Amino acid sequence: MLDVLSPSPAIRSTHHAARITLLVAALALTASAASPPNRPPGKPNVIIVLTDDQGYGDLSCLGNPVLKTPNLDKLHDQSVRFTDFHVAPMCTPTRGQLLTGRDCLANGAMNVSSGRTLLRTDLPTMADLFAASGYRCGQFGKWHLGDNYPYRPQDRGFHETIYYPSSHIGSAPDYWDNDYFDDTYSHNGRREKFTGYTTDVFFGEALKWMRAQAAAGKPFFCYLPTAAAHAPLFVPKKYSALYKGQRPKVAAFFGMIANIDENMGRLDGFLRESGLWENTILIFMTDNGGTAGVPIFNAGMRGKKIDLWDGGHRVPCFIRWPAGQLRAPGDLTELAEVQDILPTLVDLCRLRKPRQAQFDGLSLAGLLRGEREHLPDRTLVVQFSRMQSPAPEKGDAAVLWQRWRLVHNKELYDLSTDFGQGTNLITQRPDITARLRTQYDAWWSKVAPGVNEHRAITVGDSAEEPTQLSPADWEDSFFDQGAQIRSGLRRNGAWSLLVARSGTYEIELRRWAREAKTPIASALPPHPNPDGEFPAGVALPIARARLMIGGVDQSCSVTPADDGVTFNVKLKAGPAELKTFFSDAAGAEICGAYYVYIHRR
């Protein structure tokens, strides 16, 4: 915990990210990383490419017999590779761990929805630390650490942001009918339409921004987390046609990775022609275990995304820095995790940081430079919040130590003789089991007090006006998919809010997003795109709406022509719980309002 940055009970200012950056910079005057000998001059640029739902086995350089990834293969051959590198088995937890160096149950971003994607605002992010050291910071692609103020990338240290909300393109809070082609994204807080396929757009915008920073003589940190290869599996057909002999989902998935690979070649070409190749640290990794490609090749591992066996959380990690005097390209077999990346970059880039900053990860800089061959003996814990059971439970974890894996507190595997984790040794090796349980108990005792603390979305602040809420942030209620919206899923939940200023608020309740321009009880036709379609949206017999917030309980009728229902309520500054209800003509509850728009008058 960074005690020096703990928030006061007062409402945070609208310039949270700038305030964190200033605090980090001020504290850094007395605490900067030591300069290693023979260090090349100039601050290195840093690029992190994080792909979505691409597993360890989804690269040809790692053994896939079908998929071809020539540009990633080239990067593999030029990089130091961590072969026993672990993330969370799900995307949000990995992203929060990457950006803070803290375990997800400690940083708050532990789930893909259910109000548990919100990264603690008292923790400085990787962008905060880079910005405090004079870097320009850009984020292009998937964020998934909070859709609203003060959790958006522009609130968390990034100067340039082009991103979409939540778990995937076409998710519940995403711009309606975004489908990977010619989508509308948030550009520095304003929605803007971009032309092209999603991965091409994010790489193109990142390259344009990096070129501008280089021209201005500014070192940069570019965070490029792609939307691909996450479902829905839409891709230009020329890429899926490369794998037309495979099942359609596999062909589309591999096609998305082929497009990523093409863009990695585009990135490498840019770095070379711009003169940035030598002094740029490029990190490539993926956010969780395999998905659609697992039936084809899973590198001998058991498990996939969401699983606690190694197939759920062991991923590729390539690190290249030609001018950085790193060890020769090759494999490192030390046990490492995504929480290690931030402390590693602090050391490699000599970033300023708070004196008392603590990371759950370790710096890998010594290994990368060849100054050491091994890390200290360590035990890692992989645990996150489940979609259908969001409250984390003790024991629902993988405990990693050397070659051993304790899974679900009831399975023990020795990877040196059983890489596929098929033989449970928990009764044969009580000594190892006891050791790992003791290590886990100590870890759990540290994170347990905060695992069910829900963070609040701020409303009524000029930093975000109006505020759009979606069911992705219903507390402990899994609902983040556009398909759930279209199917009219009969589910409800509550939002935790922080009212920034006392006053009168307009609160509009809707079933469809504003840009869908559809009456609240009406159906929607299917939405086609160049590679498929989203299904039709069903009608719901909504006849009445109800709002509960801050002691206010109001209801009104809904007509077939209404797109939404607006309530005007007086709210006091401070915490508030918001609940909404749609019911039919007989008064039976149907669901909560899927979309709520809040504006302070």
C-alpha positions as CSV (number, residue, x, y, z in Angstrom):
1,M,0.0,0.0,0.0
2,L,1.2,3.5,-0.8
3,D,0.4,5.2,2.4
4,V,1.8,8.5,1.1
5,L,-1.0,8.6,-1.5
6,S,-3.9,7.4,0.6
7,P,-7.0,9.5,-0.2
8,S,-8.7,11.7,2.3
9,P,-12.4,11.3,3.0
10,A,-13.1,14.5,1.1
11,I,-14.4,14.2,-2.5
12,R,-11.5,14.0,-5.0
13,S,-10.8,16.8,-7.3
14,T,-11.5,16.7,-11.1
15,H,-7.8,16.6,-11.8
16,H,-7.1,13.4,-9.9
17,A,-4.5,12.0,-12.4
18,A,-2.6,15.3,-12.5
19,R,-2.6,15.4,-8.7
20,I,-1.2,11.9,-8.5
21,T,1.5,12.7,-11.0
22,L,2.5,15.8,-9.1
23,L,2.7,13.9,-5.8
24,V,4.7,11.2,-7.5
25,A,7.1,13.7,-8.9
26,A,7.5,15.6,-5.6
27,L,8.2,12.4,-3.7
28,A,10.6,11.3,-6.4
29,L,13.0,14.1,-5.5
30,T,14.2,12.0,-2.6
31,A,13.7,8.6,-4.2
32,S,14.8,7.7,-7.7
33,A,16.2,4.5,-9.0
34,A,20.0,4.1,-9.0
35,S,21.7,4.5,-12.3
36,P,23.4,1.2,-13.5
37,P,26.9,1.4,-14.9
38,N,27.5,1.6,-18.7
39,R,24.0,2.8,-19.2
40,P,23.2,4.0,-22.8
41,P,22.4,7.7,-22.9
42,G,18.9,9.1,-23.3
43,K,15.6,7.9,-21.9
44,P,14.4,4.8,-23.7
45,N,10.9,4.8,-25.2
46,V,8.6,2.0,-24.0
47,I,5.9,0.2,-25.9
48,I,3.8,-2.5,-24.3
49,V,1.6,-4.5,-26.7
50,L,-1.0,-6.6,-24.8
51,T,-3.2,-8.8,-26.9
52,D,-6.6,-10.2,-25.8
53,D,-7.5,-13.9,-25.3
54,Q,-4.4,-15.0,-27.2
55,G,-2.9,-18.0,-25.3
56,Y,0.7,-19.2,-25.0
57,G,0.2,-21.7,-27.8
58,D,-1.2,-19.1,-30.3
59,L,2.1,-18.3,-31.9
60,S,4.0,-20.3,-34.5
61,C,7.3,-19.6,-32.7
62,L,5.9,-21.4,-29.6
63,G,4.9,-24.5,-31.6
64,N,1.5,-23.9,-33.1
65,P,1.3,-26.2,-36.1
66,V,-1.3,-24.2,-38.0
67,L,-1.1,-20.5,-37.1
68,K,1.6,-18.4,-38.8
69,T,3.0,-15.4,-37.0
70,P,6.2,-14.4,-38.8
71,N,6.6,-10.9,-37.3
72,L,6.0,-12.1,-33.7
73,D,8.4,-15.0,-34.5
74,K,11.0,-12.4,-35.5
75,L,10.4,-10.4,-32.3
76,H,10.7,-13.7,-30.3
77,D,14.1,-14.3,-31.9
78,Q,15.3,-10.8,-31.0
79,S,14.0,-10.8,-27.4
80,V,14.7,-12.1,-23.9
81,R,11.7,-14.5,-23.3
82,F,10.2,-15.5,-20.0
83,T,8.9,-19.0,-20.5
84,D,7.3,-19.4,-17.0
85,F,5.5,-16.0,-17.0
86,H,2.1,-15.7,-15.4
87,V,-0.9,-13.3,-15.5
88,A,-4.5,-13.7,-14.2
89,P,-6.8,-16.1,-16.1
90,M,-9.0,-13.1,-17.0
91,C,-8.4,-9.8,-18.6
92,T,-9.2,-7.0,-16.1
93,P,-7.1,-8.5,-13.3
94,T,-4.1,-8.8,-15.6
95,R,-4.4,-5.2,-16.7
96,G,-4.6,-3.8,-13.2
97,Q,-1.7,-5.9,-12.1
98,L,0.4,-4.7,-15.1
99,L,-0.3,-1.1,-14.5
100,T,0.2,-1.0,-10.7
101,G,2.5,-3.9,-9.9
102,R,0.0,-5.0,-7.3
103,D,-2.1,-8.2,-7.0
104,C,-5.6,-7.8,-8.3
105,L,-7.3,-8.6,-4.9
106,A,-5.2,-5.8,-3.5
107,N,-5.7,-3.2,-6.3
108,G,-9.5,-3.6,-6.6
109,A,-9.6,-4.5,-10.3
110,M,-10.4,-8.2,-10.0
111,N,-13.3,-9.0,-12.3
112,V,-14.5,-8.2,-15.8
113,S,-17.8,-6.6,-14.5
114,S,-19.9,-6.7,-11.3
115,G,-18.6,-3.4,-10.2
116,R,-15.2,-5.0,-9.6
117,T,-13.2,-3.5,-12.5
118,L,-12.4,-0.2,-10.8
119,L,-8.7,0.2,-10.1
120,R,-8.0,1.9,-6.7
121,T,-7.4,5.6,-7.3
122,D,-4.9,5.9,-4.4
123,L,-2.5,3.6,-6.3
124,P,-0.3,5.4,-8.9
125,T,-0.3,3.7,-12.3
126,M,2.5,2.9,-14.7
127,A,1.5,6.0,-16.6
128,D,1.7,8.2,-13.5
129,L,5.2,7.1,-12.9
130,F,6.3,7.6,-16.5
131,A,4.6,11.0,-16.6
132,A,6.4,12.0,-13.4
133,S,9.7,11.2,-15.0
134,G,9.0,13.4,-18.1
135,Y,7.5,10.9,-20.4
136,R,4.4,11.5,-22.6
137,C,2.0,8.6,-22.1
138,G,-0.5,7.3,-24.6
139,Q,-3.1,4.5,-24.4
140,F,-4.7,2.9,-27.5
141,G,-7.2,0.1,-27.3
142,K,-8.8,-1.8,-24.5
143,W,-8.8,-0.2,-21.0
144,H,-11.2,-2.2,-18.9
145,L,-10.2,-0.7,-15.5
146,G,-13.3,1.6,-15.1
147,D,-15.6,3.2,-17.7
148,N,-16.3,6.4,-15.7
149,Y,-14.5,9.1,-13.9
150,P,-12.1,8.8,-11.9
151,Y,-11.1,5.5,-13.4
152,R,-10.6,6.2,-17.1
153,P,-7.2,6.2,-18.7
154,Q,-7.1,10.0,-18.9
155,D,-7.8,10.1,-15.2
156,R,-4.9,7.7,-14.5
157,G,-1.9,9.4,-16.0
158,F,-2.3,9.1,-19.8
159,H,-2.0,12.2,-21.9
160,E,-3.5,10.7,-25.1
161,T,-6.2,8.1,-25.0
162,I,-8.2,6.3,-27.7
163,Y,-10.1,3.4,-26.2
164,Y,-13.4,1.6,-25.8
165,P,-15.0,0.6,-22.4
166,S,-15.4,-2.7,-20.7
167,S,-14.5,-6.2,-21.8
168,H,-14.9,-6.3,-25.6
169,I,-16.1,-4.3,-28.6
170,G,-19.9,-4.6,-28.5
171,S,-20.0,-4.8,-24.7
172,A,-22.9,-3.3,-22.7
173,P,-21.3,0.1,-22.1
174,D,-19.6,0.3,-25.6
175,Y,-20.9,2.7,-28.3
176,W,-24.0,1.0,-29.6
177,D,-23.3,-1.2,-32.7
178,N,-19.5,-1.0,-32.5
179,D,-18.5,-4.2,-34.3
180,Y,-14.7,-4.0,-35.0
181,F,-15.3,-2.1,-38.2
182,D,-15.4,1.7,-38.5
183,D,-16.1,2.0,-34.7
184,T,-16.7,5.0,-32.4
185,Y,-14.1,5.2,-29.6
186,S,-13.5,7.6,-26.8
187,H,-10.7,10.1,-27.8
188,N,-9.5,12.0,-24.8
189,G,-13.0,11.9,-23.3
190,R,-15.0,12.6,-26.5
191,R,-16.6,10.1,-28.7
192,E,-15.1,10.0,-32.2
193,K,-15.6,7.7,-35.2
194,F,-12.6,6.0,-36.7
195,T,-12.4,4.4,-40.1
196,G,-10.9,0.9,-40.5
197,Y,-10.6,-2.4,-38.7
198,T,-10.1,-2.1,-34.9
199,T,-6.5,-3.4,-34.7
200,D,-5.4,-1.4,-37.7
201,V,-7.0,1.7,-36.1
202,F,-5.3,1.3,-32.7
203,F,-1.9,0.6,-34.2
204,G,-2.3,3.4,-36.7
205,E,-3.2,6.0,-34.1
206,A,-0.4,4.8,-31.8
207,L,2.2,5.1,-34.6
208,K,0.9,8.6,-35.5
209,W,1.1,9.7,-31.8
210,M,4.6,8.1,-31.3
211,R,5.9,9.9,-34.4
212,A,4.7,13.2,-33.0
213,Q,6.3,12.6,-29.7
214,A,9.6,11.7,-31.3
215,A,9.4,14.8,-33.5
216,A,9.0,16.9,-30.4
217,G,11.9,15.3,-28.7
218,K,9.7,13.7,-26.0
219,P,10.3,10.2,-24.6
220,F,7.1,8.2,-24.6
221,F,5.4,5.3,-23.0
222,C,2.8,3.7,-25.4
223,Y,0.4,1.2,-24.0
224,L,-1.3,-0.7,-26.8
225,P,-3.8,-3.3,-25.6
226,T,-5.7,-4.7,-28.6
227,A,-9.3,-5.6,-28.8
228,A,-8.4,-8.7,-30.8
229,A,-8.5,-11.6,-30.5
230,H,-11.4,-11.4,-28.1
231,A,-14.9,-12.5,-29.2
232,P,-17.0,-11.7,-31.1
233,L,-14.7,-13.1,-33.7
234,F,-15.1,-10.5,-36.5
235,V,-12.2,-9.9,-38.8
236,P,-11.7,-8.9,-42.5
237,K,-12.3,-12.0,-44.5
238,K,-8.8,-11.9,-46.2
239,Y,-7.3,-12.9,-42.8
240,S,-9.8,-15.7,-41.9
241,A,-9.4,-17.0,-45.4
242,L,-5.8,-17.9,-44.6
243,Y,-7.3,-20.6,-42.3
244,K,-10.3,-21.7,-44.3
245,G,-9.6,-25.3,-43.6
246,Q,-10.3,-24.8,-39.9
247,R,-13.6,-24.6,-38.1
248,P,-15.1,-21.1,-38.6
249,K,-14.4,-19.8,-35.1
250,V,-10.8,-21.0,-35.2
251,A,-10.4,-19.5,-38.7
252,A,-11.7,-16.1,-37.5
253,F,-9.6,-16.3,-34.3
254,F,-6.4,-17.2,-36.1
255,G,-7.3,-14.5,-38.7
256,M,-7.5,-11.9,-35.9
257,I,-4.0,-13.0,-34.8
258,A,-2.7,-12.8,-38.3
259,N,-3.8,-9.2,-38.5
260,I,-2.2,-8.5,-35.1
261,D,1.0,-10.1,-36.5
262,E,0.8,-7.9,-39.6
263,N,0.5,-4.8,-37.4
264,M,3.5,-5.9,-35.3
265,G,5.5,-5.9,-38.6
266,R,4.1,-2.4,-39.3
267,L,5.2,-1.3,-35.8
268,D,8.7,-2.7,-36.3
269,G,9.0,-1.0,-39.6
270,F,8.0,2.3,-38.1
271,L,10.6,2.0,-35.3
272,R,13.3,1.3,-37.8
273,E,12.6,4.0,-40.3
274,S,12.1,6.6,-37.6
275,G,15.4,5.8,-35.9
276,L,13.6,4.7,-32.7
277,W,14.3,0.9,-33.0
278,E,17.6,0.8,-31.0
279,N,16.4,2.8,-27.9
280,T,12.9,1.5,-27.5
281,I,11.9,-1.2,-25.0
282,L,9.2,-3.3,-26.7
283,I,7.3,-5.7,-24.5
284,F,4.8,-8.2,-26.0
285,M,2.5,-10.3,-23.9
286,T,-1.1,-11.6,-23.7
287,D,-3.7,-11.1,-21.0
288,N,-4.8,-14.6,-20.1
289,G,-4.7,-18.2,-21.2
290,G,-6.0,-19.6,-24.5
291,T,-9.5,-19.5,-25.9
292,A,-10.6,-20.5,-29.4
293,G,-7.2,-21.8,-30.4
294,V,-6.9,-24.3,-27.4
295,P,-8.3,-27.3,-29.3
296,I,-5.7,-26.8,-32.0
297,F,-2.6,-26.3,-29.8
298,N,-2.1,-25.4,-26.1
299,A,1.6,-26.0,-25.7
300,G,1.0,-29.1,-23.7
301,M,-0.8,-27.3,-20.9
302,R,-4.0,-28.1,-19.1
303,G,-6.6,-25.4,-18.9
304,K,-7.7,-22.2,-20.7
305,K,-8.9,-18.8,-19.9
306,I,-10.6,-18.6,-16.4
307,D,-8.9,-21.9,-15.3
308,L,-6.3,-22.0,-12.5
309,W,-4.2,-24.7,-14.2
310,D,-1.2,-23.2,-16.1
311,G,-3.1,-23.1,-19.4
312,G,-5.3,-20.4,-17.8
313,H,-2.5,-18.0,-16.8
314,R,0.9,-18.9,-18.3
315,V,1.5,-16.5,-21.3
316,P,4.3,-15.4,-23.6
317,C,6.4,-12.4,-22.5
318,F,9.0,-11.1,-25.0
319,I,11.2,-8.1,-24.1
320,R,13.5,-6.4,-26.6
321,W,15.8,-3.4,-26.1
322,P,18.6,-3.3,-28.7
323,A,20.5,-0.4,-27.0
324,G,19.8,-1.5,-23.5
325,Q,22.8,-3.8,-23.1
326,L,20.5,-6.8,-22.2
327,R,21.6,-10.4,-22.2
328,A,21.6,-12.2,-25.5
329,P,18.1,-13.1,-26.8
330,G,17.0,-16.4,-25.4
331,D,14.7,-18.1,-22.9
332,L,14.7,-17.4,-19.1
333,T,13.0,-20.1,-17.1
334,E,12.6,-18.2,-13.8
335,L,9.1,-18.0,-12.3
336,A,7.8,-14.5,-13.1
337,E,4.5,-12.6,-13.2
338,V,2.9,-9.6,-14.8
339,Q,3.3,-7.7,-11.5
340,D,7.0,-7.7,-12.2
341,I,6.8,-5.5,-15.3
342,L,6.3,-2.1,-13.5
343,P,9.2,-2.5,-11.0
344,T,11.3,-3.8,-13.9
345,L,10.6,-0.6,-16.0
346,V,11.2,1.6,-12.9
347,D,14.7,0.2,-12.9
348,L,15.4,0.0,-16.6
349,C,14.1,3.5,-17.3
350,R,15.3,5.0,-14.0
351,L,11.8,6.2,-13.2
352,R,11.1,8.5,-10.3
353,K,8.8,6.8,-7.7
354,P,7.5,7.5,-4.2
355,R,10.0,6.5,-1.5
356,Q,7.5,4.1,0.1
357,A,6.1,2.6,-3.1
358,Q,5.6,-1.1,-2.7
359,F,5.0,-3.7,-5.5
360,D,3.9,-7.2,-5.2
361,G,6.2,-8.0,-8.1
362,L,10.0,-8.0,-8.3
363,S,12.3,-6.2,-10.8
364,L,13.5,-8.4,-13.6
365,A,16.1,-5.9,-14.6
366,G,19.1,-7.8,-13.2
367,L,18.0,-10.9,-15.1
368,L,17.5,-9.0,-18.3
369,R,20.9,-7.4,-18.0
370,G,22.6,-10.7,-17.3
371,E,23.8,-9.4,-13.9
372,R,22.1,-12.4,-12.2
373,E,20.9,-15.8,-13.2
374,H,18.1,-16.3,-10.7
375,L,15.4,-14.4,-8.8
376,P,15.0,-14.9,-5.0
377,D,13.0,-17.9,-4.1
378,R,9.4,-16.9,-4.4
379,T,5.8,-18.1,-4.1
380,L,3.2,-16.5,-6.4
381,V,-0.6,-16.5,-6.0
382,V,-3.0,-16.4,-8.9
383,Q,-6.5,-15.4,-7.7
384,F,-9.2,-13.3,-9.1
385,S,-13.0,-12.7,-8.8
386,R,-15.3,-15.1,-10.6
387,M,-18.0,-13.8,-13.0
388,Q,-20.9,-15.6,-11.5
389,S,-19.6,-15.6,-7.9
390,P,-17.8,-12.2,-7.7
391,A,-16.9,-12.3,-4.0
392,P,-13.5,-14.0,-3.8
393,E,-13.4,-17.1,-1.7
394,K,-10.4,-18.3,0.3
395,G,-8.7,-21.2,-1.5
396,D,-10.0,-20.4,-5.0
397,A,-6.4,-19.9,-6.2
398,A,-3.3,-21.3,-7.8
399,V,-0.2,-21.2,-5.6
400,L,3.0,-21.4,-7.6
401,W,6.5,-22.3,-6.2
402,Q,9.3,-23.5,-8.3
403,R,8.0,-26.6,-10.2
404,W,5.0,-27.0,-7.9
405,R,1.4,-25.9,-8.3
406,L,-1.3,-26.0,-5.6
407,V,-4.7,-25.6,-7.4
408,H,-8.0,-24.9,-5.6
409,N,-6.3,-25.9,-2.4
410,K,-7.0,-29.6,-3.2
411,E,-4.8,-30.4,-6.2
412,L,-1.0,-30.6,-6.2
413,Y,1.1,-31.0,-9.4
414,D,4.9,-31.4,-10.1
415,L,5.4,-29.7,-13.5
416,S,8.9,-31.2,-13.8
417,T,7.4,-34.7,-14.4
418,D,3.7,-33.8,-15.1
419,F,3.6,-30.6,-17.2
420,G,0.0,-31.3,-18.3
421,Q,-1.1,-31.4,-14.6
422,G,-2.8,-34.7,-14.8
423,T,-1.6,-36.4,-11.7
424,N,-2.7,-35.0,-8.3
425,L,0.0,-35.5,-5.7
426,I,-1.7,-33.9,-2.8
427,T,-1.8,-37.1,-0.7
428,Q,1.7,-38.2,-1.7
429,R,3.5,-34.9,-0.8
430,P,1.9,-33.5,2.4
431,D,5.2,-31.6,3.0
432,I,4.9,-29.5,-0.2
433,T,1.1,-29.1,0.3
434,A,1.6,-27.7,3.9
435,R,4.3,-25.3,2.7
436,L,2.2,-23.9,-0.1
437,R,-0.9,-23.6,2.1
438,T,1.1,-21.7,4.7
439,Q,2.3,-19.3,2.1
440,Y,-1.2,-18.8,0.7
441,D,-2.7,-18.3,4.2
442,A,-0.2,-15.5,4.8
443,W,-1.0,-13.9,1.4
444,W,-4.8,-14.2,2.0
445,S,-4.6,-12.5,5.4
446,K,-3.1,-9.4,3.7
447,V,-5.7,-9.1,0.9
448,A,-8.9,-10.4,2.6
449,P,-9.9,-7.2,4.5
450,G,-10.3,-5.3,1.3
451,V,-11.7,-7.8,-1.2
452,N,-15.3,-6.8,-0.8
453,E,-14.8,-3.0,-0.7
454,H,-16.7,-1.6,-3.7
455,R,-15.4,1.6,-5.2
456,A,-17.7,4.4,-6.2
457,I,-18.3,6.1,-9.6
458,T,-18.2,9.9,-9.3
459,V,-21.2,11.8,-10.7
460,G,-21.8,15.5,-11.0
461,D,-18.1,16.4,-11.6
462,S,-17.1,18.5,-14.6
463,A,-14.6,15.9,-15.6
464,E,-17.4,13.7,-17.0
465,E,-20.7,15.3,-18.1
466,P,-23.0,13.6,-18.4
467,T,-22.2,10.2,-16.8
468,Q,-23.4,7.1,-18.6
469,L,-23.8,4.1,-16.3
470,S,-24.2,0.6,-17.6
471,P,-25.0,-2.8,-15.9
472,A,-21.3,-3.7,-16.2
473,D,-20.9,-1.8,-12.9
474,W,-23.9,-3.3,-11.0
475,E,-22.4,-4.5,-7.8
476,D,-21.8,-8.3,-7.8
477,S,-24.2,-8.9,-10.7
478,F,-22.5,-10.2,-13.9
479,F,-23.9,-8.2,-16.9
480,D,-21.3,-6.7,-19.3
481,Q,-22.2,-8.1,-22.7
482,G,-24.0,-6.5,-25.5
483,A,-25.6,-9.9,-26.2
484,Q,-27.2,-9.7,-22.7
485,I,-28.7,-6.3,-23.6
486,R,-30.1,-7.6,-26.9
487,S,-31.6,-10.7,-25.3
488,G,-33.4,-8.6,-22.6
489,L,-31.8,-10.4,-19.7
490,R,-34.0,-10.1,-16.7
491,R,-31.5,-9.0,-14.1
492,N,-30.9,-6.1,-11.8
493,G,-28.3,-4.6,-9.6
494,A,-27.2,-1.4,-7.8
495,W,-24.5,1.2,-8.6
496,S,-22.2,2.6,-5.9
497,L,-21.9,6.4,-6.6
498,L,-20.1,9.4,-5.1
499,V,-22.1,12.6,-5.7
500,A,-19.5,15.3,-6.3
501,R,-21.7,18.3,-5.5
502,S,-25.0,18.9,-4.0
503,G,-27.7,20.0,-6.4
504,T,-30.5,19.0,-8.7
505,Y,-29.7,16.1,-11.0
506,E,-31.5,14.8,-14.1
507,I,-31.4,11.0,-14.1
508,E,-32.6,9.4,-17.3
509,L,-33.4,5.6,-17.3
510,R,-33.2,3.7,-20.6
511,R,-33.3,0.2,-21.9
512,W,-31.3,1.0,-25.1
513,A,-28.3,3.3,-25.3
514,R,-29.1,6.9,-26.4
515,E,-27.3,6.5,-29.7
516,A,-29.6,3.5,-30.6
517,K,-32.5,5.9,-30.7
518,T,-35.1,3.2,-30.0
519,P,-38.2,3.3,-27.8
520,I,-37.8,1.8,-24.4
521,A,-40.1,-1.2,-24.9
522,S,-39.3,-1.8,-28.6
523,A,-37.3,-4.5,-30.4
524,L,-34.2,-3.9,-32.6
525,P,-33.3,-5.6,-35.8
526,P,-30.1,-7.5,-36.2
527,H,-27.0,-5.4,-36.9
528,P,-24.9,-6.7,-39.9
529,N,-21.2,-6.0,-40.4
530,P,-18.6,-7.1,-43.0
531,D,-18.0,-10.4,-41.2
532,G,-21.3,-11.3,-39.5
533,E,-23.9,-9.7,-37.4
534,F,-25.2,-8.9,-33.9
535,P,-28.5,-10.6,-33.2
536,A,-31.8,-8.8,-33.0
537,G,-32.8,-7.1,-29.8
538,V,-36.0,-8.4,-28.2
539,A,-38.9,-6.2,-27.0
540,L,-39.7,-6.0,-23.3
541,P,-43.1,-5.1,-22.0
542,I,-41.9,-2.1,-19.9
543,A,-44.8,0.0,-18.6
544,R,-43.4,1.6,-15.5
545,A,-40.0,2.9,-14.2
546,R,-38.8,3.4,-10.7
547,L,-35.7,5.2,-9.3
548,M,-34.2,4.9,-5.8
549,I,-31.2,7.1,-4.8
550,G,-30.2,9.1,-1.7
551,G,-33.5,8.7,0.1
552,V,-35.5,9.5,-3.1
553,D,-38.0,6.9,-4.3
554,Q,-39.9,7.9,-7.5
555,S,-41.9,6.1,-10.1
556,C,-43.7,7.0,-13.3
557,S,-45.4,5.3,-16.2
558,V,-43.7,4.6,-19.6
559,T,-45.5,5.0,-22.9
560,P,-44.6,2.9,-26.1
561,A,-43.1,6.1,-27.6
562,D,-40.7,6.9,-24.8
563,D,-37.0,6.4,-25.5
564,G,-36.3,7.0,-21.8
565,V,-37.7,8.3,-18.6
566,T,-36.2,11.3,-16.8
567,F,-36.4,12.0,-13.1
568,N,-35.3,15.3,-11.5
569,V,-34.0,14.8,-8.0
570,K,-32.1,16.8,-5.4
571,L,-29.0,15.0,-4.1
572,K,-26.5,15.8,-1.4
573,A,-22.8,15.5,-1.9
574,G,-21.4,12.2,-0.7
575,P,-21.9,8.5,-1.2
576,A,-25.1,7.2,-2.7
577,E,-26.5,3.9,-3.9
578,L,-28.6,4.0,-7.1
579,K,-31.2,1.4,-7.9
580,T,-33.6,1.3,-10.9
581,F,-36.5,-0.9,-11.8
582,F,-38.5,-1.5,-15.0
583,S,-41.9,-3.3,-14.5
584,D,-44.8,-4.5,-16.7
585,A,-48.4,-3.3,-16.6
586,A,-49.2,-5.7,-13.8
587,G,-46.4,-4.3,-11.7
588,A,-44.1,-7.3,-12.0
589,E,-40.4,-6.4,-12.1
590,I,-38.7,-7.1,-15.5
591,C,-35.1,-5.8,-15.0
592,G,-33.1,-2.7,-14.0
593,A,-32.5,0.1,-16.4
594,Y,-29.6,-1.0,-18.6
595,Y,-28.5,2.5,-19.2
596,V,-28.6,5.5,-16.9
597,Y,-27.5,9.0,-17.8
598,I,-26.9,11.5,-15.0
599,H,-26.5,15.2,-15.5
600,R,-26.2,17.9,-12.8
601,R,-28.4,20.9,-13.7
